[in-house]
Amino acid sequence: MERTDRISEEIKKELSELIRNQIKDPRLPDFVSVTAVRVTRDLRYAKAYVSVLGDDSQKNNALIALTNASGFIRREIGKRISLRYTPEFTFILDESIEKGMELLKFIEQTVNSDDKDSGEDE
């Protein structure tokens, strides 16, 4: 495993804990999860991919809240993880979980309709 990958995983863990327990922003919904963190090789920048359960306005508000808290997040990550540089964070909405749920629902509907169709033929 590459060094930046290990650092990304450690930052992901600490960032998840920070969002869950430290950031008290009313715009941040209860169900925000960090799905991935990608750190540049020089450790100056990090992209944090977050998944938010809710409608579009809740997702946008969560991104705004996280962006506004990025200074606090950077400072806290710097205290918790000993690095030469503490990265600047960019938050990106990750909708892969929702897309996966939609796909599963579609597959389920297709299987159920196939079962009904085959049941009628017998």
Secondary structure, DSSP 8 states (H G I E B T S, - for coil): --HHHHHHHHHHHHHHHHHHHT---TTS-S-EEEEEEEE-TTSSEEEEEEEE-S-HHHHHHHHHHHHHTHHHHHHHHHHHS--SS--EEEEEE--HHHHHHHHHHHHHHHHHHHHHHHHHH-
